[in-house]
Amino acid sequence: IDFDLILENIKDLNSLVGEGISQIEHTPRGARLRRPEPLPLTLYRNGMVVGHGAFRPYQHPGTQQCLQDIMDGYFPSELQPRYPDGV
C-alpha cells in the first residue's frame, strides 16, 4: 500500500469538494452558511477505519477496493450513495 500516494490523493480530493469552504444550507426560515462535516479516515499498519465505523483489515476485498479507488484518484465508490458530491 502506497500511503504517500493515498495521502496525496486525499488532499487533492478534499480540495475538489471545497475543503474548508462553507455552503449554503436552506432552512424553513431562510438560509445559513454551513461547513460540511468531514469524514475521518484513519490508517493503521494493518487496516483502516472510515468515519466512526468498524476496523477494516487491508486484506478485506472492500477495503482493498476503497484504497484502490483513492490511489486511482477517485472518491471511494462505496461512499457515492451517501455522498454523491464527494466528502
Backbone as a chain_set.jsonl record, in Angstrom:
{"seq": "IDFDLILENIKDLNSLVGEGISQIEHTPRGARLRRPEPLPLTLYRNGMVVGHGAFRPYQHPGTQQCLQDIMDGYFPSELQPRYPDGV", "coords": {"N": [[0.854, -1.175, 0.0], [0.633, 2.117, -0.92], [1.103, 4.557, 1.044], [1.889, 7.244, 0.933], [0.961, 8.064, -1.6], [-1.776, 7.671, -1.205], [-2.322, 9.6, 0.82], [-1.606, 11.955, -0.561], [-3.481, 11.914, -2.674], [-5.85, 12.051, -1.226], [-5.685, 14.643, -0.21], [-5.882, 16.053, -2.628], [-8.466, 15.258, -3.461], [-9.976, 16.315, -1.364], [-9.625, 19.041, -1.838], [-11.016, 19.266, -4.211], [-13.7, 19.052, -3.445], [-13.999, 21.327, -2.035], [-12.787, 21.786, 0.558], [-13.051, 23.222, 3.718], [-14.583, 25.313, 2.842], [-17.551, 27.109, 3.185], [-20.976, 26.172, 2.69], [-24.187, 26.959, 1.288], [-27.007, 26.397, 3.182], [-30.313, 25.679, 3.018], [-33.018, 26.667, 5.019], [-36.151, 26.377, 6.857], [-36.723, 29.005, 7.562], [-35.179, 30.607, 5.977], [-31.874, 30.849, 5.036], [-28.561, 29.579, 5.727], [-25.019, 29.639, 6.333], [-23.001, 26.779, 6.149], [-20.524, 24.536, 7.136], [-19.42, 21.62, 5.577], [-19.49, 18.44, 7.204], [-16.545, 16.719, 7.944], [-15.348, 13.491, 6.875], [-13.737, 11.286, 8.724], [-10.777, 9.435, 8.039], [-8.901, 6.898, 9.153], [-5.775, 5.545, 9.089], [-4.076, 2.57, 9.726], [-1.349, 0.37, 10.558], [-2.186, -2.213, 9.876], [-4.751, -2.006, 8.897], [-7.803, -0.043, 8.445], [-10.05, 2.638, 9.423], [-13.103, 3.998, 8.569], [-14.793, 6.947, 9.004], [-16.819, 6.63, 11.807], [-16.901, 3.961, 11.838], [-16.4, 0.371, 11.823], [-13.261, -1.329, 12.425], [-11.315, -2.13, 9.617], [-9.6, -4.624, 8.086], [-6.734, -4.586, 5.873], [-6.669, -6.743, 4.157], [-9.264, -7.345, 3.492], [-11.618, -7.533, 0.837], [-13.367, -5.317, 0.303], [-12.084, -3.213, 1.597], [-9.705, -3.144, 0.165], [-10.714, -2.354, -2.324], [-11.69, 0.205, -1.726], [-9.301, 1.575, -1.037], [-7.945, 1.286, -3.451], [-9.547, 2.81, -5.165], [-9.028, 5.371, -4.1], [-6.231, 5.525, -4.521], [-6.26, 5.557, -7.268], [-7.181, 8.051, -7.676], [-9.834, 8.7, -7.28], [-12.991, 9.315, -5.587], [-13.946, 7.05, -3.031], [-15.908, 4.41, -4.22], [-17.748, 3.171, -2.59], [-18.721, 5.176, -0.993], [-20.275, 6.804, -2.56], [-23.188, 6.536, -2.694], [-24.01, 7.741, -0.234], [-22.68, 10.166, -0.248], [-22.939, 11.844, -2.801], [-21.715, 14.069, -4.026], [-19.127, 13.999, -3.214], [-16.905, 13.873, -0.364]], "CA": [[0.0, 0.0, 0.0], [1.419, 3.347, -1.046], [0.464, 5.529, 1.936], [2.168, 8.602, 0.452], [0.033, 8.311, -2.697], [-3.114, 7.783, -0.615], [-2.427, 10.906, 1.484], [-1.572, 12.989, -1.598], [-4.749, 11.899, -3.394], [-6.898, 12.522, -0.314], [-5.58, 16.11, -0.211], [-6.434, 16.515, -3.909], [-9.915, 15.046, -3.447], [-10.54, 17.293, -0.433], [-9.67, 20.356, -2.481], [-12.07, 19.211, -5.232], [-15.023, 19.256, -2.831], [-14.011, 22.601, -1.345], [-12.48, 21.638, 1.977], [-12.981, 24.469, 4.466], [-15.468, 26.316, 2.246], [-18.933, 26.988, 3.649], [-22.012, 26.001, 1.679], [-25.488, 27.491, 1.68], [-27.982, 25.395, 3.624], [-31.638, 26.284, 3.088], [-33.784, 26.326, 6.212], [-37.537, 26.854, 6.722], [-36.8, 30.452, 7.783], [-34.217, 31.305, 5.126], [-30.684, 30.067, 4.702], [-27.395, 29.846, 6.565], [-23.785, 29.024, 5.862], [-22.658, 25.581, 6.901], [-19.359, 23.79, 6.652], [-19.698, 20.181, 5.549], [-18.792, 17.619, 8.196], [-15.558, 15.826, 7.327], [-15.442, 12.056, 7.145], [-12.376, 10.874, 9.066], [-10.201, 8.179, 7.565], [-7.746, 6.598, 9.99], [-4.986, 4.449, 8.531], [-3.215, 1.859, 10.665], [-0.395, -0.537, 9.918], [-2.832, -3.435, 9.395], [-6.124, -1.784, 8.48], [-8.268, 1.337, 8.477], [-11.391, 2.929, 9.924], [-13.744, 5.096, 7.848], [-15.787, 7.561, 9.883], [-16.86, 6.004, 13.133], [-17.224, 2.569, 11.561], [-15.581, -0.705, 12.378], [-11.922, -1.545, 11.889], [-11.343, -2.93, 8.387], [-8.242, -5.05, 7.717], [-6.374, -4.343, 4.48], [-6.892, -7.939, 3.345], [-10.68, -7.442, 3.125], [-11.814, -7.024, -0.527], [-13.979, -3.991, 0.321], [-11.041, -2.271, 1.994], [-8.802, -3.045, -0.969], [-11.374, -1.566, -3.365], [-11.722, 1.579, -1.242], [-7.96, 2.131, -1.177], [-7.607, 1.352, -4.881], [-10.243, 3.989, -5.688], [-8.281, 6.562, -3.668], [-4.944, 5.534, -5.206], [-6.537, 5.904, -8.667], [-7.568, 9.457, -7.723], [-11.296, 8.808, -7.232], [-13.657, 9.12, -4.312], [-14.307, 5.633, -2.9], [-17.229, 4.111, -4.779], [-18.66, 2.779, -1.508], [-19.264, 6.388, -0.37], [-21.087, 7.55, -3.516], [-24.618, 6.648, -2.357], [-24.214, 8.675, 0.889], [-22.035, 11.456, -0.552], [-22.829, 11.882, -4.255], [-20.87, 15.174, -4.46], [-17.838, 13.841, -2.556], [-16.855, 14.204, 1.068]], "C": [[0.897, 1.234, 0.0], [0.729, 4.448, -0.233], [0.705, 6.965, 1.485], [1.209, 8.983, -0.675], [-1.389, 8.499, -2.167], [-3.288, 9.164, 0.018], [-2.434, 12.047, 0.476], [-2.913, 13.069, -2.322], [-5.908, 12.35, -2.513], [-6.871, 14.054, -0.255], [-6.176, 16.682, -1.493], [-7.953, 16.384, -3.936], [-10.599, 16.034, -2.512], [-10.636, 18.666, -1.081], [-10.744, 20.397, -3.57], [-13.451, 19.508, -4.651], [-15.066, 20.523, -1.995], [-13.798, 22.499, 0.142], [-12.348, 23.014, 2.622], [-13.868, 25.574, 3.928], [-16.893, 26.065, 2.711], [-19.884, 26.864, 2.464], [-23.311, 26.588, 2.201], [-26.412, 26.332, 2.015], [-29.323, 26.113, 3.774], [-32.379, 25.756, 4.308], [-35.21, 26.821, 6.022], [-37.659, 28.379, 6.86], [-35.815, 31.244, 6.925], [-33.067, 30.4, 4.737], [-29.565, 30.438, 5.672], [-26.184, 29.179, 5.93], [-23.431, 27.854, 6.767], [-21.425, 24.959, 6.274], [-19.706, 22.313, 6.667], [-18.884, 19.451, 6.613], [-17.78, 16.73, 7.486], [-15.83, 14.368, 7.703], [-14.028, 11.568, 7.443], [-12.006, 9.522, 8.459], [-8.929, 7.973, 8.377], [-7.047, 5.37, 9.431], [-4.063, 3.884, 9.608], [-2.269, 0.962, 9.885], [-1.1, -1.725, 9.263], [-4.281, -3.247, 8.967], [-6.513, -0.321, 8.581], [-9.659, 1.424, 9.078], [-11.901, 4.121, 9.136], [-14.845, 5.644, 8.735], [-15.678, 6.97, 11.27], [-17.226, 4.527, 12.999], [-16.258, 1.6, 12.214], [-14.194, -0.721, 11.728], [-12.022, -2.474, 10.691], [-9.92, -3.326, 8.017], [-7.991, -4.838, 6.226], [-6.626, -5.548, 3.583], [-8.339, -8.062, 2.871], [-10.886, -6.84, 1.731], [-12.432, -5.621, -0.579], [-12.982, -2.903, 0.682], [-10.065, -2.065, 0.839], [-9.401, -2.19, -2.086], [-11.408, -0.087, -2.987], [-10.362, 2.238, -1.445], [-7.54, 2.243, -2.64], [-8.283, 2.553, -5.534], [-9.467, 5.259, -5.351], [-6.942, 6.648, -4.403], [-5.099, 5.869, -6.69], [-6.996, 7.349, -8.818], [-9.059, 9.694, -7.692], [-11.796, 8.746, -5.795], [-14.033, 7.649, -4.209], [-15.744, 5.38, -3.36], [-18.226, 3.722, -3.692], [-19.316, 3.997, -0.843], [-20.212, 7.154, -1.289], [-22.571, 7.609, -3.176], [-24.892, 7.674, -1.236], [-23.697, 10.065, 0.59], [-21.86, 11.586, -2.061], [-21.932, 13.001, -4.788], [-19.474, 15.099, -3.854], [-17.929, 14.245, -1.098], [-15.42, 14.445, 1.473]], "O": [[1.802, 1.363, 0.824], [-0.117, 5.178, -0.751], [-0.172, 7.816, 1.635], [0.699, 10.103, -0.701], [-2.117, 9.379, -2.625], [-4.295, 9.829, -0.222], [-3.186, 13.008, 0.637], [-3.427, 14.162, -2.558], [-6.852, 12.969, -3.005], [-7.925, 14.689, -0.251], [-6.895, 17.681, -1.454], [-8.649, 17.295, -4.384], [-11.678, 16.537, -2.822], [-11.624, 19.375, -0.891], [-11.322, 21.454, -3.824], [-14.275, 20.149, -5.304], [-16.059, 20.778, -1.313], [-14.562, 23.076, 0.916], [-11.615, 23.87, 2.126], [-13.906, 26.666, 4.496], [-17.386, 24.939, 2.639], [-19.623, 27.387, 1.381], [-23.51, 26.701, 3.41], [-26.575, 25.402, 1.225], [-29.447, 27.047, 4.567], [-32.368, 24.558, 4.591], [-35.465, 27.61, 5.112], [-38.598, 28.973, 6.331], [-35.642, 32.444, 7.14], [-33.267, 29.321, 4.18], [-29.617, 31.469, 6.344], [-26.311, 28.276, 5.103], [-23.547, 27.934, 7.99], [-21.3, 24.867, 5.053], [-20.228, 21.806, 7.66], [-17.736, 19.804, 6.885], [-18.129, 16.054, 6.519], [-16.462, 14.075, 8.718], [-13.208, 11.447, 6.532], [-12.822, 8.604, 8.385], [-7.995, 8.771, 8.3], [-7.64, 4.297, 9.312], [-3.366, 4.622, 10.304], [-2.398, 0.827, 8.669], [-0.666, -2.198, 8.213], [-4.974, -4.228, 8.699], [-5.659, 0.543, 8.778], [-10.356, 0.42, 9.223], [-11.219, 5.142, 9.038], [-15.727, 4.904, 9.171], [-14.589, 6.83, 11.826], [-17.783, 3.923, 13.916], [-15.423, 1.97, 13.039], [-13.994, -0.195, 10.633], [-12.727, -3.483, 10.735], [-9.112, -2.465, 7.67], [-8.916, -4.901, 5.416], [-6.781, -5.392, 2.372], [-8.613, -8.814, 1.935], [-10.384, -5.749, 1.46], [-12.05, -4.817, -1.43], [-13.029, -1.801, 0.135], [-9.648, -0.939, 0.568], [-8.699, -1.401, -2.718], [-11.18, 0.777, -3.834], [-10.285, 3.348, -1.972], [-6.854, 3.192, -3.02], [-7.676, 3.238, -6.357], [-9.271, 6.12, -6.209], [-6.556, 7.725, -4.86], [-4.176, 6.403, -7.304], [-7.183, 7.831, -9.936], [-9.514, 10.782, -8.043], [-11.134, 8.207, -4.908], [-14.409, 7.049, -5.216], [-16.673, 6.063, -2.93], [-19.428, 3.925, -3.859], [-20.357, 3.861, -0.2], [-20.891, 8.073, -0.831], [-23.176, 8.665, -3.357], [-25.89, 8.392, -1.287], [-24.219, 11.047, 1.118], [-20.743, 11.452, -2.559], [-21.43, 12.89, -5.907], [-18.707, 16.055, -3.973], [-18.895, 14.87, -0.661], [-15.148, 14.737, 2.637]]}, "num_chains": 1, "name": "protein.A"}
